[in-house]
Amino acid sequence: MSCSAAGELVVTRDLNCCVALFSLCSQALRALRKLTGAGFSRDVLACIGTVSPWLGTYLSQLDPSPDFPQSMVVKLQGNVSMIVVGSPISSVSRALREGNTLNTTYILSLALSGTAILSSNQHDYVSALNHGQLLVIVRGSAAEVERAAELLATGTEIEVAVYEGACP
């Protein structure tokens, strides 16, 4: 908690997340399963990636995963599609029902809402998604995101970053 300039108490909430970047869908899905196996709730997890022809083929060969029944492929502007797994699905579904035009930046903003990630970093993640990479996102307390970072740092990821902060 902090004080405003007028001396009033201002309630803040922690905004913490861990973001891991992967080059392969199988690595991202393995990371999600590892996190759920370690006790992370599906409600705090997300995965986003551009659907390329090889990823479309890969996904079509999978049975729906019992670990992540909530997944959807979203058609974006142009001929691009994205796979969305986990927590942003309700926001993406609502945006589609409201008739919003979806693009990579908008989907990422839905997934990253309520985190401390700076807009410049979000721009880097949009660029990574546009180059076929996949993001795994974990939200939680500072201790939880540090634990997630340790679990995700296996050597198959491109990078793992932890963002911590507070928002009034």
C-alpha positions in Angstrom: 0.0 0.0 0.0 1.2 3.6 -0.7 0.0 7.1 -0.2 -1.1 9.5 -2.9 0.1 13.1 -3.1 -3.0 14.1 -1.0 -2.0 11.6 1.7 -4.8 9.2 0.9 -4.1 5.5 1.0 -3.9 3.9 -2.4 -4.5 0.2 -2.7 -2.2 -1.5 -5.1 -2.1 -5.0 -6.4 0.9 -7.0 -7.3 1.3 -7.8 -11.0 3.7 -10.6 -11.5 4.3 -12.9 -14.4 6.9 -15.2 -15.9 7.2 -15.4 -19.7 9.0 -18.2 -21.5 9.6 -18.1 -25.3 9.8 -21.3 -27.2 10.5 -22.1 -30.9 8.5 -25.3 -31.0 4.9 -26.1 -30.1 5.9 -29.4 -28.6 8.3 -27.6 -26.2 5.6 -25.1 -25.2 3.0 -27.8 -24.5 5.6 -29.8 -22.5 6.3 -26.7 -20.4 2.6 -26.3 -19.7 2.3 -29.9 -18.6 5.4 -29.5 -16.4 3.8 -26.5 -14.7 0.5 -28.2 -14.1 2.4 -31.3 -12.8 4.1 -29.0 -10.3 0.8 -27.8 -9.0 0.2 -24.6 -11.1 -3.5 -24.0 -11.8 -4.6 -23.8 -15.5 -6.2 -20.5 -14.5 -2.8 -18.8 -14.2 -1.3 -20.3 -17.4 -1.4 -19.2 -21.0 0.2 -20.2 -24.2 0.0 -18.2 -27.5 1.6 -18.9 -30.9 1.2 -18.3 -34.6 -0.3 -21.3 -36.4 2.1 -22.2 -39.2 1.4 -25.0 -41.6 3.6 -27.5 -39.6 1.9 -26.4 -36.4 -1.5 -26.9 -37.9 -0.5 -30.4 -39.0 0.9 -31.1 -35.6 -2.2 -29.9 -33.8 -4.5 -31.9 -36.1 -2.7 -35.1 -35.1 -3.3 -34.5 -31.4 -6.2 -35.7 -29.4 -7.5 -32.9 -27.2 -5.2 -32.8 -24.3 -6.8 -33.7 -21.0 -4.4 -31.2 -19.3 -5.6 -28.3 -21.5 -9.1 -28.7 -22.8 -9.4 -24.9 -23.2 -7.7 -24.1 -26.4 -8.7 -22.4 -29.6 -7.4 -21.3 -33.0 -8.2 -17.7 -33.8 -8.2 -16.4 -37.3 -6.5 -13.0 -37.3 -6.4 -10.3 -39.9 -5.2 -11.6 -43.2 -4.4 -15.3 -43.5 -2.7 -15.7 -40.1 -4.1 -17.8 -37.3 -3.0 -18.1 -33.7 -3.4 -20.9 -31.1 -4.5 -19.7 -27.7 -4.3 -22.0 -24.7 -5.4 -21.3 -21.1 -6.3 -18.0 -19.3 -6.8 -15.6 -22.2 -9.5 -17.7 -23.9 -12.5 -16.0 -22.2 -11.2 -12.6 -23.1 -10.5 -13.7 -26.7 -14.0 -15.3 -27.0 -15.6 -12.1 -25.6 -13.6 -9.9 -28.1 -14.8 -12.2 -31.0 -18.4 -12.0 -29.8 -18.2 -8.2 -29.6 -17.0 -8.2 -33.2 -13.5 -6.8 -32.5 -10.9 -7.2 -35.2 -8.2 -9.4 -33.7 -4.5 -9.1 -34.5 -1.4 -10.4 -32.8 -0.9 -7.3 -30.7 -4.5 -7.4 -29.4 -4.4 -11.1 -28.5 -1.1 -10.5 -26.7 -2.5 -7.6 -24.8 -5.5 -9.7 -23.7 -3.1 -12.4 -22.4 -0.8 -9.9 -20.7 -3.5 -7.8 -19.1 -2.8 -7.6 -15.4 0.9 -8.0 -15.6 3.9 -5.7 -15.1 5.3 -6.2 -18.6 6.3 -2.9 -20.2 4.9 -2.0 -23.6 8.4 -2.1 -25.2 8.7 -5.8 -24.0 5.2 -6.5 -25.3 6.3 -5.2 -28.7 9.3 -7.7 -28.6 6.9 -10.6 -27.8 4.6 -9.6 -30.7 7.6 -9.7 -33.0 8.6 -13.1 -31.7 5.0 -14.4 -32.2 5.0 -13.0 -35.7 8.2 -15.1 -36.3 6.5 -18.3 -35.4 7.7 -18.5 -31.7 5.4 -19.4 -28.8 4.9 -17.8 -25.5 4.1 -19.5 -22.2 2.9 -17.1 -19.6 2.4 -17.8 -15.8 0.8 -15.2 -13.5 1.0 -15.3 -9.7 2.8 -14.1 -6.6 6.5 -13.1 -6.8 7.4 -16.5 -5.3 5.2 -18.4 -7.8 6.6 -16.7 -10.8 10.2 -17.3 -9.6 9.3 -21.0 -9.1 7.8 -21.0 -12.6 11.0 -19.5 -14.1 13.1 -22.3 -12.5 10.8 -24.9 -14.0 10.8 -23.3 -17.4 14.6 -22.8 -17.6 15.3 -26.3 -19.0 17.5 -25.4 -22.0 14.8 -25.8 -24.7 13.5 -22.3 -24.2 14.8 -19.2 -26.1 14.4 -17.1 -23.0 12.7 -16.9 -19.6 11.8 -13.5 -18.1 10.2 -12.6 -14.8 8.3 -9.3 -14.4 7.3 -8.0 -11.0 5.6 -4.8 -10.1 2.5 -3.1 -8.7 -0.3 -1.2 -10.3 -2.6 1.3 -8.5 
